[in-house]
Amino acid sequence: MKTMFLLIMVLILLFSFCISGYISFFKFPLRDPKLKVVVFMMIGAAASAFTFILCLTVIWPPVMM
């Protein structure tokens, strides 16, 4: 169970930061590299938190029953 949880966390982080990188480096018209990194980290953290909360509230309870 611990291994499955760790694998899910790694996949959540990978997915969130890939989406964040795509949005911040290709979709936002930002010229400053430091601002791009800050936006990348903020979107990545927000997407990770949202995906983790969604996973815990929607997916995890039916699996545990």
All heavy atoms as TSV, in Angstrom:
chain	resi	resn	atom	element	x	y	z
A	1	MET	N	N	0.824	-1.185	0.000
A	1	MET	CA	C	0.000	0.000	0.000
A	1	MET	C	C	0.875	1.259	0.000
A	1	MET	O	O	0.561	2.235	-0.664
A	1	MET	CB	C	-0.907	-0.030	1.225
A	1	MET	CG	C	-1.951	1.036	1.184
A	1	MET	SD	S	-3.047	0.833	-0.211
A	1	MET	CE	C	-4.507	0.364	0.602
A	2	LYS	N	N	1.962	1.206	0.752
A	2	LYS	CA	C	2.864	2.347	0.820
A	2	LYS	C	C	3.544	2.592	-0.531
A	2	LYS	O	O	3.711	3.735	-0.957
A	2	LYS	CB	C	3.907	2.098	1.907
A	2	LYS	CG	C	4.716	3.286	2.273
A	2	LYS	CD	C	5.622	2.954	3.443
A	2	LYS	CE	C	6.330	4.166	3.931
A	2	LYS	NZ	N	7.198	3.877	5.066
A	3	THR	N	N	3.887	1.519	-1.219
A	3	THR	CA	C	4.509	1.646	-2.532
A	3	THR	C	C	3.541	2.231	-3.548
A	3	THR	O	O	3.911	3.077	-4.355
A	3	THR	CB	C	5.000	0.265	-3.015
A	3	THR	OG1	O	5.841	-0.299	-2.022
A	3	THR	CG2	C	5.740	0.375	-4.324
A	4	MET	N	N	2.282	1.800	-3.475
A	4	MET	CA	C	1.271	2.330	-4.386
A	4	MET	C	C	1.049	3.825	-4.145
A	4	MET	O	O	0.941	4.604	-5.086
A	4	MET	CB	C	-0.044	1.578	-4.215
A	4	MET	CG	C	-1.091	1.942	-5.233
A	4	MET	SD	S	-2.509	0.876	-5.100
A	4	MET	CE	C	-3.614	1.966	-4.237
A	5	PHE	N	N	0.998	4.229	-2.889
A	5	PHE	CA	C	0.826	5.637	-2.559
A	5	PHE	C	C	2.009	6.462	-3.070
A	5	PHE	O	O	1.822	7.545	-3.621
A	5	PHE	CB	C	0.669	5.805	-1.044
A	5	PHE	CG	C	0.409	7.215	-0.621
A	5	PHE	CD1	C	-0.828	7.788	-0.837
A	5	PHE	CD2	C	1.399	7.969	-0.022
A	5	PHE	CE1	C	-1.081	9.086	-0.453
A	5	PHE	CE2	C	1.159	9.269	0.361
A	5	PHE	CZ	C	-0.084	9.830	0.152
A	6	LEU	N	N	3.209	5.959	-2.902
A	6	LEU	CA	C	4.404	6.660	-3.379
A	6	LEU	C	C	4.402	6.779	-4.902
A	6	LEU	O	O	4.716	7.836	-5.450
A	6	LEU	CB	C	5.660	5.929	-2.909
A	6	LEU	CG	C	6.985	6.587	-3.254
A	6	LEU	CD1	C	7.105	7.932	-2.558
A	6	LEU	CD2	C	8.126	5.685	-2.860
A	7	LEU	N	N	4.013	5.720	-5.586
A	7	LEU	CA	C	3.929	5.745	-7.041
A	7	LEU	C	C	2.886	6.760	-7.514
A	7	LEU	O	O	3.120	7.516	-8.452
A	7	LEU	CB	C	3.600	4.353	-7.583
A	7	LEU	CG	C	3.466	4.230	-9.094
A	7	LEU	CD1	C	4.805	4.525	-9.761
A	7	LEU	CD2	C	2.973	2.862	-9.458
A	8	ILE	N	N	1.747	6.797	-6.847
A	8	ILE	CA	C	0.706	7.763	-7.192
A	8	ILE	C	C	1.205	9.184	-6.974
A	8	ILE	O	O	0.960	10.070	-7.810
A	8	ILE	CB	C	-0.581	7.486	-6.389
A	8	ILE	CG1	C	-1.235	6.203	-6.886
A	8	ILE	CG2	C	-1.561	8.646	-6.481
A	8	ILE	CD1	C	-2.360	5.700	-6.026
A	9	MET	N	N	1.911	9.447	-5.901
A	9	MET	CA	C	2.439	10.789	-5.640
A	9	MET	C	C	3.438	11.202	-6.714
A	9	MET	O	O	3.434	12.349	-7.165
A	9	MET	CB	C	3.095	10.855	-4.256
A	9	MET	CG	C	2.115	10.885	-3.122
A	9	MET	SD	S	0.970	12.272	-3.230
A	9	MET	CE	C	2.068	13.648	-3.192
A	10	VAL	N	N	4.296	10.296	-7.125
A	10	VAL	CA	C	5.265	10.605	-8.183
A	10	VAL	C	C	4.550	10.921	-9.494
A	10	VAL	O	O	4.897	11.887	-10.187
A	10	VAL	CB	C	6.272	9.440	-8.361
A	10	VAL	CG1	C	7.094	9.613	-9.618
A	10	VAL	CG2	C	7.170	9.338	-7.145
A	11	LEU	N	N	3.530	10.153	-9.820
A	11	LEU	CA	C	2.779	10.409	-11.042
A	11	LEU	C	C	2.024	11.733	-10.979
A	11	LEU	O	O	1.942	12.460	-11.977
A	11	LEU	CB	C	1.813	9.252	-11.320
A	11	LEU	CG	C	2.466	7.955	-11.761
A	11	LEU	CD1	C	1.419	6.857	-11.864
A	11	LEU	CD2	C	3.193	8.132	-13.064
A	12	ILE	N	N	1.468	12.061	-9.826
A	12	ILE	CA	C	0.778	13.341	-9.658
A	12	ILE	C	C	1.752	14.496	-9.862
A	12	ILE	O	O	1.453	15.464	-10.564
A	12	ILE	CB	C	0.095	13.427	-8.272
A	12	ILE	CG1	C	-1.140	12.534	-8.239
A	12	ILE	CG2	C	-0.278	14.862	-7.924
A	12	ILE	CD1	C	-1.762	12.411	-6.864
A	13	LEU	N	N	2.913	14.422	-9.241
A	13	LEU	CA	C	3.906	15.486	-9.394
A	13	LEU	C	C	4.401	15.590	-10.826
A	13	LEU	O	O	4.540	16.698	-11.361
A	13	LEU	CB	C	5.079	15.253	-8.438
A	13	LEU	CG	C	4.768	15.480	-6.961
A	13	LEU	CD1	C	5.956	15.039	-6.117
A	13	LEU	CD2	C	4.433	16.925	-6.701
A	14	LEU	N	N	4.651	14.480	-11.459
A	14	LEU	CA	C	5.110	14.485	-12.851
A	14	LEU	C	C	4.062	15.112	-13.768
A	14	LEU	O	O	4.378	15.987	-14.578
A	14	LEU	CB	C	5.432	13.061	-13.295
A	14	LEU	CG	C	5.974	12.897	-14.706
A	14	LEU	CD1	C	7.359	13.524	-14.795
A	14	LEU	CD2	C	6.034	11.433	-15.067
A	15	PHE	N	N	2.821	14.695	-13.637
A	15	PHE	CA	C	1.747	15.237	-14.451
A	15	PHE	C	C	1.572	16.735	-14.207
A	15	PHE	O	O	1.474	17.527	-15.153
A	15	PHE	CB	C	0.436	14.497	-14.133
A	15	PHE	CG	C	-0.775	15.130	-14.738
A	15	PHE	CD1	C	-1.035	14.992	-16.089
A	15	PHE	CD2	C	-1.651	15.856	-13.959
A	15	PHE	CE1	C	-2.159	15.575	-16.653
A	15	PHE	CE2	C	-2.774	16.441	-14.508
A	15	PHE	CZ	C	-3.035	16.300	-15.855
A	16	SER	N	N	1.549	17.142	-12.953
A	16	SER	CA	C	1.304	18.542	-12.613
A	16	SER	C	C	2.407	19.456	-13.137
A	16	SER	O	O	2.123	20.518	-13.703
A	16	SER	CB	C	1.182	18.697	-11.104
A	16	SER	OG	O	0.096	17.950	-10.627
A	17	PHE	N	N	3.652	19.049	-12.973
A	17	PHE	CA	C	4.731	19.915	-13.417
A	17	PHE	C	C	4.924	19.873	-14.939
A	17	PHE	O	O	5.412	20.834	-15.518
A	17	PHE	CB	C	6.015	19.608	-12.656
A	17	PHE	CG	C	6.015	20.246	-11.292
A	17	PHE	CD1	C	5.644	19.536	-10.171
A	17	PHE	CD2	C	6.346	21.577	-11.138
A	17	PHE	CE1	C	5.614	20.128	-8.920
A	17	PHE	CE2	C	6.321	22.189	-9.900
A	17	PHE	CZ	C	5.957	21.456	-8.787
A	18	CYS	N	N	4.511	18.794	-15.585
A	18	CYS	CA	C	4.524	18.790	-17.055
A	18	CYS	C	C	3.485	19.765	-17.604
A	18	CYS	O	O	3.771	20.538	-18.528
A	18	CYS	CB	C	4.247	17.391	-17.586
A	18	CYS	SG	S	5.638	16.271	-17.449
A	19	ILE	N	N	2.304	19.749	-17.037
A	19	ILE	CA	C	1.260	20.690	-17.449
A	19	ILE	C	C	1.702	22.117	-17.135
A	19	ILE	O	O	1.527	23.034	-17.946
A	19	ILE	CB	C	-0.072	20.363	-16.741
A	19	ILE	CG1	C	-0.595	19.001	-17.187
A	19	ILE	CG2	C	-1.115	21.442	-16.981
A	19	ILE	CD1	C	-0.915	18.908	-18.660
A	20	SER	N	N	2.296	22.310	-15.973
A	20	SER	CA	C	2.773	23.635	-15.583
A	20	SER	C	C	3.854	24.151	-16.535
A	20	SER	O	O	3.852	25.319	-16.916
A	20	SER	CB	C	3.321	23.583	-14.162
A	20	SER	OG	O	3.943	24.778	-13.818
A	21	GLY	N	N	4.767	23.292	-16.918
A	21	GLY	CA	C	5.816	23.694	-17.856
A	21	GLY	C	C	5.261	24.073	-19.213
A	21	GLY	O	O	5.676	25.067	-19.813
A	22	TYR	N	N	4.302	23.305	-19.680
A	22	TYR	CA	C	3.680	23.614	-20.966
A	22	TYR	C	C	2.980	24.973	-20.922
A	22	TYR	O	O	3.140	25.792	-21.827
A	22	TYR	CB	C	2.688	22.517	-21.346
A	22	TYR	CG	C	1.897	22.831	-22.591
A	22	TYR	CD1	C	2.508	22.779	-23.845
A	22	TYR	CD2	C	0.565	23.182	-22.520
A	22	TYR	CE1	C	1.793	23.076	-24.990
A	22	TYR	CE2	C	-0.156	23.479	-23.662
A	22	TYR	CZ	C	0.459	23.422	-24.886
A	22	TYR	OH	O	-0.250	23.725	-26.018
A	23	ILE	N	N	2.230	25.205	-19.854
A	23	ILE	CA	C	1.494	26.470	-19.748
A	23	ILE	C	C	2.449	27.649	-19.587
A	23	ILE	O	O	2.321	28.659	-20.281
A	23	ILE	CB	C	0.496	26.422	-18.574
A	23	ILE	CG1	C	-0.643	25.447	-18.900
A	23	ILE	CG2	C	-0.069	27.801	-18.268
A	23	ILE	CD1	C	-1.563	25.178	-17.745
A	24	SER	N	N	3.402	27.534	-18.688
A	24	SER	CA	C	4.247	28.699	-18.395
A	24	SER	C	C	5.287	28.981	-19.484
A	24	SER	O	O	5.639	30.136	-19.704
A	24	SER	CB	C	4.935	28.531	-17.047
A	24	SER	OG	O	5.801	27.425	-17.060
A	25	PHE	N	N	5.776	27.963	-20.178
A	25	PHE	CA	C	6.817	28.207	-21.177
A	25	PHE	C	C	6.289	28.369	-22.600
A	25	PHE	O	O	6.961	28.959	-23.437
A	25	PHE	CB	C	7.867	27.099	-21.136
A	25	PHE	CG	C	8.716	27.156	-19.903
A	25	PHE	CD1	C	8.594	26.196	-18.916
A	25	PHE	CD2	C	9.638	28.168	-19.727
A	25	PHE	CE1	C	9.369	26.246	-17.776
A	25	PHE	CE2	C	10.422	28.229	-18.586
A	25	PHE	CZ	C	10.286	27.264	-17.606
A	26	PHE	N	N	5.102	27.855	-22.882
A	26	PHE	CA	C	4.595	27.937	-24.248
A	26	PHE	C	C	3.329	28.776	-24.404
A	26	PHE	O	O	3.087	29.316	-25.474
A	26	PHE	CB	C	4.336	26.536	-24.814
A	26	PHE	CG	C	5.587	25.736	-24.961
A	26	PHE	CD1	C	5.804	24.634	-24.161
A	26	PHE	CD2	C	6.550	26.081	-25.891
A	26	PHE	CE1	C	6.959	23.887	-24.285
A	26	PHE	CE2	C	7.713	25.345	-26.023
A	26	PHE	CZ	C	7.915	24.244	-25.219
A	27	LYS	N	N	2.503	28.868	-23.380
A	27	LYS	CA	C	1.224	29.562	-23.527
A	27	LYS	C	C	1.239	30.992	-22.980
A	27	LYS	O	O	0.527	31.839	-23.494
A	27	LYS	CB	C	0.101	28.774	-22.843
A	27	LYS	CG	C	-0.227	27.497	-23.554
A	27	LYS	CD	C	-0.736	27.787	-24.947
A	27	LYS	CE	C	-1.034	26.528	-25.712
A	27	LYS	NZ	N	-1.465	26.785	-27.068
A	28	PHE	N	N	1.994	31.254	-21.912
A	28	PHE	CA	C	2.061	32.608	-21.358
A	28	PHE	C	C	3.100	33.423	-22.110
A	28	PHE	O	O	4.221	32.970	-22.306
A	28	PHE	CB	C	2.425	32.588	-19.882
A	28	PHE	CG	C	1.301	32.219	-18.957
A	28	PHE	CD1	C	1.556	31.920	-17.640
A	28	PHE	CD2	C	-0.006	32.186	-19.387
A	28	PHE	CE1	C	0.538	31.583	-16.772
A	28	PHE	CE2	C	-1.035	31.851	-18.542
A	28	PHE	CZ	C	-0.758	31.545	-17.226
A	29	PRO	N	N	2.764	34.637	-22.510
A	29	PRO	CA	C	3.742	35.474	-23.233
A	29	PRO	C	C	4.691	36.196	-22.272
A	29	PRO	O	O	4.727	37.417	-22.214
A	29	PRO	CB	C	2.853	36.450	-23.995
A	29	PRO	CG	C	1.648	36.606	-23.131
A	29	PRO	CD	C	1.448	35.263	-22.476
A	30	LEU	N	N	5.458	35.454	-21.499
A	30	LEU	CA	C	6.394	36.044	-20.540
A	30	LEU	C	C	7.791	36.078	-21.152
A	30	LEU	O	O	8.248	35.105	-21.743
A	30	LEU	CB	C	6.423	35.224	-19.252
A	30	LEU	CG	C	5.092	35.065	-18.531
A	30	LEU	CD1	C	5.242	34.089	-17.375
A	30	LEU	CD2	C	4.594	36.397	-18.026
A	31	ARG	N	N	8.481	37.201	-20.988
A	31	ARG	CA	C	9.831	37.342	-21.553
A	31	ARG	C	C	10.930	37.135	-20.508
A	31	ARG	O	O	12.012	36.686	-20.834
A	31	ARG	CB	C	9.994	38.736	-22.167
A	31	ARG	CG	C	9.038	39.003	-23.297
A	31	ARG	CD	C	9.473	38.254	-24.538
A	31	ARG	NE	N	8.525	38.505	-25.620
A	31	ARG	CZ	C	8.047	37.582	-26.397
A	31	ARG	NH1	N	8.415	36.335	-26.239
A	31	ARG	NH2	N	7.193	37.877	-27.349
A	32	ASP	N	N	10.656	37.476	-19.265
A	32	ASP	CA	C	11.653	37.377	-18.200
A	32	ASP	C	C	11.809	35.916	-17.760
A	32	ASP	O	O	10.838	35.286	-17.340
A	32	ASP	CB	C	11.226	38.249	-17.020
A	32	ASP	CG	C	12.273	38.313	-15.934
A	32	ASP	OD1	O	13.461	38.104	-16.242
A	32	ASP	OD2	O	11.899	38.591	-14.775
A	33	PRO	N	N	13.025	35.356	-17.838
A	33	PRO	CA	C	13.205	33.950	-17.454
A	33	PRO	C	C	12.919	33.681	-15.981
A	33	PRO	O	O	12.419	32.615	-15.629
A	33	PRO	CB	C	14.664	33.651	-17.776
A	33	PRO	CG	C	15.233	34.846	-18.438
A	33	PRO	CD	C	14.235	35.942	-18.370
A	34	LYS	N	N	13.230	34.644	-15.109
A	34	LYS	CA	C	12.957	34.442	-13.684
A	34	LYS	C	C	11.454	34.394	-13.418
A	34	LYS	O	O	10.987	33.594	-12.611
A	34	LYS	CB	C	13.591	35.563	-12.861
A	34	LYS	CG	C	15.090	35.510	-12.847
A	34	LYS	CD	C	15.676	36.637	-12.035
A	34	LYS	CE	C	17.193	36.616	-12.129
A	34	LYS	NZ	N	17.796	37.748	-11.435
A	35	LEU	N	N	10.715	35.229	-14.111
A	35	LEU	CA	C	9.261	35.231	-13.951
A	35	LEU	C	C	8.659	33.924	-14.482
A	35	LEU	O	O	7.718	33.394	-13.898
A	35	LEU	CB	C	8.656	36.433	-14.675
A	35	LEU	CG	C	7.158	36.639	-14.494
A	35	LEU	CD1	C	6.813	36.844	-13.026
A	35	LEU	CD2	C	6.693	37.820	-15.320
A	36	LYS	N	N	9.226	33.397	-15.564
A	36	LYS	CA	C	8.752	32.113	-16.094
A	36	LYS	C	C	8.935	31.001	-15.072
A	36	LYS	O	O	8.055	30.153	-14.899
A	36	LYS	CB	C	9.501	31.750	-17.371
A	36	LYS	CG	C	8.994	32.421	-18.604
A	36	LYS	CD	C	9.690	31.863	-19.831
A	36	LYS	CE	C	9.166	32.547	-21.070
A	36	LYS	NZ	N	9.726	31.987	-22.291
A	37	VAL	N	N	10.071	31.002	-14.397
A	37	VAL	CA	C	10.337	29.968	-13.386
A	37	VAL	C	C	9.388	30.112	-12.209
A	37	VAL	O	O	8.862	29.120	-11.698
A	37	VAL	CB	C	11.814	30.019	-12.937
A	37	VAL	CG1	C	12.058	29.112	-11.749
A	37	VAL	CG2	C	12.724	29.645	-14.089
A	38	VAL	N	N	9.144	31.342	-11.773
A	38	VAL	CA	C	8.225	31.570	-10.649
A	38	VAL	C	C	6.810	31.112	-11.014
A	38	VAL	O	O	6.149	30.422	-10.235
A	38	VAL	CB	C	8.243	33.061	-10.232
A	38	VAL	CG1	C	7.122	33.370	-9.272
A	38	VAL	CG2	C	9.582	33.423	-9.624
A	39	VAL	N	N	6.358	31.474	-12.213
A	39	VAL	CA	C	5.030	31.060	-12.664
A	39	VAL	C	C	4.972	29.539	-12.799
A	39	VAL	O	O	3.982	28.907	-12.410
A	39	VAL	CB	C	4.658	31.760	-13.988
A	39	VAL	CG1	C	3.418	31.166	-14.601
A	39	VAL	CG2	C	4.472	33.248	-13.766
A	40	PHE	N	N	6.034	28.933	-13.308
A	40	PHE	CA	C	6.113	27.478	-13.434
A	40	PHE	C	C	5.954	26.802	-12.074
A	40	PHE	O	O	5.171	25.855	-11.921
A	40	PHE	CB	C	7.444	27.096	-14.077
A	40	PHE	CG	C	7.784	25.637	-13.992
A	40	PHE	CD1	C	7.103	24.718	-14.753
A	40	PHE	CD2	C	8.802	25.210	-13.158
A	40	PHE	CE1	C	7.425	23.370	-14.686
A	40	PHE	CE2	C	9.131	23.877	-13.086
A	40	PHE	CZ	C	8.440	22.954	-13.851
A	41	MET	N	N	6.672	27.292	-11.077
A	41	MET	CA	C	6.600	26.698	-9.741
A	41	MET	C	C	5.232	26.912	-9.097
A	41	MET	O	O	4.698	25.999	-8.454
A	41	MET	CB	C	7.711	27.274	-8.847
A	41	MET	CG	C	9.102	26.909	-9.309
A	41	MET	SD	S	9.388	25.144	-9.428
A	41	MET	CE	C	9.530	24.726	-7.727
A	42	MET	N	N	4.656	28.085	-9.281
A	42	MET	CA	C	3.345	28.367	-8.681
A	42	MET	C	C	2.248	27.503	-9.313
A	42	MET	O	O	1.428	26.930	-8.591
A	42	MET	CB	C	3.010	29.850	-8.810
A	42	MET	CG	C	3.851	30.731	-7.910
A	42	MET	SD	S	3.567	32.484	-8.150
A	42	MET	CE	C	1.834	32.637	-7.873
A	43	ILE	N	N	2.243	27.418	-10.626
A	43	ILE	CA	C	1.228	26.594	-11.291
A	43	ILE	C	C	1.446	25.115	-10.967
A	43	ILE	O	O	0.486	24.373	-10.744
A	43	ILE	CB	C	1.237	26.840	-12.812
A	43	ILE	CG1	C	0.780	28.258	-13.118
A	43	ILE	CG2	C	0.341	25.836	-13.525
A	43	ILE	CD1	C	0.890	28.632	-14.578
A	44	GLY	N	N	2.696	24.699	-10.924
A	44	GLY	CA	C	2.999	23.307	-10.585
A	44	GLY	C	C	2.546	22.946	-9.177
A	44	GLY	O	O	1.971	21.880	-8.959
A	45	ALA	N	N	2.797	23.822	-8.216
A	45	ALA	CA	C	2.369	23.563	-6.844
A	45	ALA	C	C	0.846	23.546	-6.739
A	45	ALA	O	O	0.271	22.688	-6.065
A	45	ALA	CB	C	2.955	24.615	-5.912
A	46	ALA	N	N	0.190	24.485	-7.402
A	46	ALA	CA	C	-1.277	24.535	-7.360
A	46	ALA	C	C	-1.880	23.302	-8.031
A	46	ALA	O	O	-2.831	22.710	-7.509
A	46	ALA	CB	C	-1.774	25.808	-8.028
A	47	ALA	N	N	-1.347	22.918	-9.172
A	47	ALA	CA	C	-1.866	21.738	-9.867
A	47	ALA	C	C	-1.615	20.466	-9.064
A	47	ALA	O	O	-2.468	19.570	-9.022
A	47	ALA	CB	C	-1.238	21.631	-11.252
A	48	SER	N	N	-0.462	20.373	-8.412
A	48	SER	CA	C	-0.172	19.207	-7.573
A	48	SER	C	C	-1.136	19.123	-6.401
A	48	SER	O	O	-1.666	18.048	-6.096
A	48	SER	CB	C	1.257	19.273	-7.038
A	48	SER	OG	O	2.177	19.210	-8.073
A	49	ALA	N	N	-1.365	20.251	-5.739
A	49	ALA	CA	C	-2.287	20.260	-4.602
A	49	ALA	C	C	-3.702	19.906	-5.046
A	49	ALA	O	O	-4.384	19.097	-4.404
A	49	ALA	CB	C	-2.265	21.638	-3.932
A	50	PHE	N	N	-4.148	20.491	-6.152
A	50	PHE	CA	C	-5.499	20.205	-6.649
A	50	PHE	C	C	-5.645	18.732	-7.018
A	50	PHE	O	O	-6.632	18.079	-6.650
A	50	PHE	CB	C	-5.807	21.093	-7.856
A	50	PHE	CG	C	-7.123	20.781	-8.496
A	50	PHE	CD1	C	-8.294	21.177	-7.884
A	50	PHE	CD2	C	-7.177	20.089	-9.692
A	50	PHE	CE1	C	-9.522	20.879	-8.458
A	50	PHE	CE2	C	-8.392	19.797	-10.273
A	50	PHE	CZ	C	-9.568	20.188	-9.660
A	51	THR	N	N	-4.678	18.187	-7.725
A	51	THR	CA	C	-4.746	16.789	-8.148
A	51	THR	C	C	-4.691	15.848	-6.946
A	51	THR	O	O	-5.406	14.853	-6.884
A	51	THR	CB	C	-3.604	16.467	-9.124
A	51	THR	OG1	O	-3.600	17.432	-10.162
A	51	THR	CG2	C	-3.756	15.094	-9.718
A	52	PHE	N	N	-3.858	16.169	-5.956
A	52	PHE	CA	C	-3.749	15.335	-4.760
A	52	PHE	C	C	-5.046	15.353	-3.968
A	52	PHE	O	O	-5.532	14.302	-3.524
A	52	PHE	CB	C	-2.580	15.816	-3.894
A	52	PHE	CG	C	-2.367	14.980	-2.668
A	52	PHE	CD1	C	-1.862	13.694	-2.790
A	52	PHE	CD2	C	-2.663	15.470	-1.417
A	52	PHE	CE1	C	-1.666	12.915	-1.660
A	52	PHE	CE2	C	-2.468	14.696	-0.291
A	52	PHE	CZ	C	-1.965	13.418	-0.409
A	53	ILE	N	N	-5.636	16.532	-3.786
A	53	ILE	CA	C	-6.902	16.632	-3.052
A	53	ILE	C	C	-8.006	15.904	-3.804
A	53	ILE	O	O	-8.823	15.199	-3.200
A	53	ILE	CB	C	-7.254	18.112	-2.798
A	53	ILE	CG1	C	-6.273	18.702	-1.781
A	53	ILE	CG2	C	-8.684	18.263	-2.310
A	53	ILE	CD1	C	-6.347	20.201	-1.655
A	54	LEU	N	N	-8.045	16.054	-5.113
A	54	LEU	CA	C	-9.036	15.349	-5.918
A	54	LEU	C	C	-8.866	13.843	-5.781
A	54	LEU	O	O	-9.846	13.102	-5.638
A	54	LEU	CB	C	-8.907	15.775	-7.382
A	54	LEU	CG	C	-9.921	15.202	-8.342
A	54	LEU	CD1	C	-11.285	15.826	-8.083
A	54	LEU	CD2	C	-9.502	15.458	-9.768
A	55	CYS	N	N	-7.640	13.382	-5.795
A	55	CYS	CA	C	-7.360	11.958	-5.656
A	55	CYS	C	C	-7.811	11.435	-4.292
A	55	CYS	O	O	-8.414	10.376	-4.198
A	55	CYS	CB	C	-5.870	11.702	-5.848
A	55	CYS	SG	S	-5.393	9.985	-5.702
A	56	LEU	N	N	-7.549	12.182	-3.245
A	56	LEU	CA	C	-7.926	11.735	-1.904
A	56	LEU	C	C	-9.427	11.759	-1.672
A	56	LEU	O	O	-9.956	10.940	-0.925
A	56	LEU	CB	C	-7.238	12.594	-0.841
A	56	LEU	CG	C	-5.759	12.339	-0.634
A	56	LEU	CD1	C	-5.236	13.243	0.469
A	56	LEU	CD2	C	-5.485	10.896	-0.291
A	57	THR	N	N	-10.129	12.705	-2.267
A	57	THR	CA	C	-11.560	12.826	-1.995
A	57	THR	C	C	-12.432	12.020	-2.949
A	57	THR	O	O	-13.502	11.564	-2.563
A	57	THR	CB	C	-12.003	14.295	-2.044
A	57	THR	OG1	O	-11.679	14.842	-3.326
A	57	THR	CG2	C	-11.329	15.106	-0.966
A	58	VAL	N	N	-12.010	11.830	-4.176
A	58	VAL	CA	C	-12.878	11.161	-5.159
A	58	VAL	C	C	-12.444	9.717	-5.417
A	58	VAL	O	O	-13.266	8.813	-5.416
A	58	VAL	CB	C	-12.883	11.962	-6.493
A	58	VAL	CG1	C	-13.656	11.230	-7.553
A	58	VAL	CG2	C	-13.451	13.334	-6.260
A	59	ILE	N	N	-11.175	9.505	-5.623
A	59	ILE	CA	C	-10.702	8.192	-6.062
A	59	ILE	C	C	-10.378	7.264	-4.879
A	59	ILE	O	O	-10.754	6.094	-4.889
A	59	ILE	CB	C	-9.466	8.338	-6.972
A	59	ILE	CG1	C	-9.866	9.134	-8.207
A	59	ILE	CG2	C	-8.903	6.996	-7.349
A	59	ILE	CD1	C	-8.708	9.575	-9.059
A	60	TRP	N	N	-9.722	7.763	-3.859
A	60	TRP	CA	C	-9.220	6.901	-2.797
A	60	TRP	C	C	-10.316	6.243	-1.959
A	60	TRP	O	O	-10.223	5.036	-1.684
A	60	TRP	CB	C	-8.273	7.700	-1.903
A	60	TRP	CG	C	-7.341	6.836	-1.140
A	60	TRP	CD1	C	-7.531	6.342	0.106
A	60	TRP	CD2	C	-6.083	6.320	-1.568
A	60	TRP	NE1	N	-6.484	5.572	0.488
A	60	TRP	CE2	C	-5.577	5.544	-0.526
A	60	TRP	CE3	C	-5.352	6.441	-2.734
A	60	TRP	CZ2	C	-4.361	4.887	-0.613
A	60	TRP	CZ3	C	-4.135	5.807	-2.811
A	60	TRP	CH2	C	-3.649	5.035	-1.768
A	61	PRO	N	N	-11.383	6.939	-1.521
A	61	PRO	CA	C	-12.386	6.268	-0.654
A	61	PRO	C	C	-13.058	5.035	-1.281
A	61	PRO	O	O	-13.182	4.009	-0.594
A	61	PRO	CB	C	-13.405	7.359	-0.360
A	61	PRO	CG	C	-12.627	8.611	-0.472
A	61	PRO	CD	C	-11.617	8.367	-1.572
A	62	PRO	N	N	-13.486	5.060	-2.555
A	62	PRO	CA	C	-14.079	3.830	-3.098
A	62	PRO	C	C	-13.082	2.679	-3.210
A	62	PRO	O	O	-13.471	1.519	-3.092
A	62	PRO	CB	C	-14.557	4.237	-4.490
A	62	PRO	CG	C	-14.703	5.705	-4.442
A	62	PRO	CD	C	-13.681	6.177	-3.464
A	63	VAL	N	N	-11.827	2.987	-3.408
A	63	VAL	CA	C	-10.818	1.932	-3.518
A	63	VAL	C	C	-10.606	1.263	-2.167
A	63	VAL	O	O	-10.388	0.057	-2.083
A	63	VAL	CB	C	-9.483	2.511	-4.052
A	63	VAL	CG1	C	-8.359	1.496	-3.968
A	63	VAL	CG2	C	-9.659	3.001	-5.473
A	64	MET	N	N	-10.688	2.028	-1.087
A	64	MET	CA	C	-10.432	1.504	0.245
A	64	MET	C	C	-11.591	0.665	0.796
A	64	MET	O	O	-11.430	-0.046	1.769
A	64	MET	CB	C	-10.114	2.650	1.211
A	64	MET	CG	C	-8.829	3.386	0.873
A	64	MET	SD	S	-7.390	2.310	0.844
A	64	MET	CE	C	-7.229	1.963	2.575
A	65	MET	N	N	-12.765	0.752	0.204
A	65	MET	CA	C	-13.924	0.000	0.726
A	65	MET	C	C	-13.864	-1.451	0.367
A	65	MET	O	O	-13.360	-1.959	-0.476
A	65	MET	CB	C	-15.216	0.611	0.209
A	65	MET	CG	C	-15.483	1.934	0.807
A	65	MET	SD	S	-17.053	2.519	0.185
A	65	MET	CE	C	-17.349	3.819	1.339
